[in-house]
Amino acid sequence: MALKLLVVLSFLNVFVHKEVEGHGYMISPPNRASLWRIDWTQPANYNDNEYFCGGTYVQYYLNEGKCGPCGDNWKDPPPRSNENTGTYGNGIVVSNYTAGSIIEVTSLLTANHMGSLYFYLCELTNPNLPETEDCFQLLRLADGTEAHIVKSTDYTVVSKVKLPDDLSCDRCVLRWHYRTGNSWGKCEDGTQNIGCGDQEIFRSCADVRILPAQQNEDDEPEVPEVPVVPVDPVVPDSDKVPDTPEKPEDPEFSDEHPADCEFPANHHRKPRDLKAKLLKL
């Protein structure tokens, strides 16, 4: 009886542990660790939905709340696996956007634990180095808010994100940040509740390109003036302008040719009477 109870408790412990762990990742644009799902030449990562900073215990108790910029364990030496130049950070640009546009970002929550989604952008000025945390700036959603609140029924979530008006880049890193909200913790006002305090964090990173917005008419560059070089006119030896010779009358020439054409007057011949020609032969 005691052995059966131990087996049941062990099973429940594993089941509950799996249910408590939230899992998720950004699928559009495809994040670095998930590129293998659409491109078999990329290194496979079967745990691409587990970039959770090493887990709650590792992040908050061992790493003092720190997390790798793209979701790796902070203690891992850089470049970490999901960072630029890391195992999955191969510099493949997966999407092109326009500065100032509103884009759709799709998230897949394989285990929903409510919370909020946030989106960040980093201009990668040196493609040979991993991104740093201070490079990322928080983006706003299309409605002006900073967080997409996750409902308990959400699994595939589409967020509308506003890109900065004044930022264009050949290599930018779009970061997806999922802060779960199902753990009990201490709130800022001193009370305790679900969703307060330390929560499990998930991150995904994707390499994107942001093109400049189309220029307005007022923003068009000025066309430089081409300098005019004066040329001395050719003066004839005599002040007398020679008379224009009269056009000889020739029945073979067309009288319909315009007088002001710069081509010779006989460039357009009237067709002869072919029948008369043949009779003379």
CORNORWO-V396459 format. One line per field, one symbol per residue. phi: phi as a letter, one per 30 degrees, with the letter a starting at -180 (. if undefined). Layout:
phi=???
//
This chain:
phi=.dddddddddddddddddddddbladcbdddedceddcbdddddbdcdcbdcijjddddcccchidbeecjddeddddddecceideccciddcacbceidccccccccdbdbhibcbbbbbdddcdcbddcddddcdccdddjdcbcddddcdbcccccccdddcbbadbbccccbccdbccdaddddjdbadjcidbdcbbbbbdbbcddddddddcddddddddccdbdddcddcdddddddddddbddcddddddcdddedcdcddddddddddddd
//
